Amino acid sequence: MSDAPPIIGRGFTFADLRVGFRFRTHRRTIREADLVAFMTLTGLTEEIFTVKEKKQLVPGALVYSYAEGLLLPSMQDTGVAFLNATVDVKAPTYVDDTIHVDCEVIEHRLTSKGDRGLVRFSNLVKNQGGEVVLAYNPLRMLKKE
């Protein structure tokens, strides 16, 4: 054990987690400016996103990206790699929706070298009404301790 002071705001290590461990992220409201910036950055300028009807629809890719941003503090200074995931858009998300992510560890094992761990999460992105709008299951490599 090191005599160095703990790092403030450090994320979960492999040793911190177990199958069944759950946590919830902070929330974020998706604004029209976010949609415009995302479309400009990615080139996702399909009419479904650029023409305003009753409610302004946002791309699932934006929802996924924001979910990952909300999760960043949970892996700050401990995440090593994002290995894969299956992403499933479950319902539409609109401008002015507020999202958060409910996370659960569903797989937890050491790497073959034993110096890092592989953790798979079940992530449910929910809107302000508690409706699941996107689900994904990232496999991440984390520092062991």
Secondary structure as GFF3:
##gff-version 3
##sequence-region A 1 145
A	DSSP	three_ten_helix	14	16	.	.	.	ID=ss1
A	DSSP	beta_strand	22	24	.	.	.	ID=ss2
A	DSSP	beta_strand	28	29	.	.	.	ID=ss3
A	DSSP	alpha_helix	32	42	.	.	.	ID=ss4
A	DSSP	alpha_helix	47	50	.	.	.	ID=ss5
A	DSSP	beta_strand	57	58	.	.	.	ID=ss6
A	DSSP	alpha_helix	60	75	.	.	.	ID=ss7
A	DSSP	beta_strand	79	84	.	.	.	ID=ss8
A	DSSP	beta_strand	87	89	.	.	.	ID=ss9
A	DSSP	beta_strand	93	94	.	.	.	ID=ss10
A	DSSP	beta_strand	98	110	.	.	.	ID=ss11
A	DSSP	beta_strand	116	126	.	.	.	ID=ss12
A	DSSP	beta_strand	132	136	.	.	.	ID=ss13
A	DSSP	beta_strand	139	143	.	.	.	ID=ss14
###
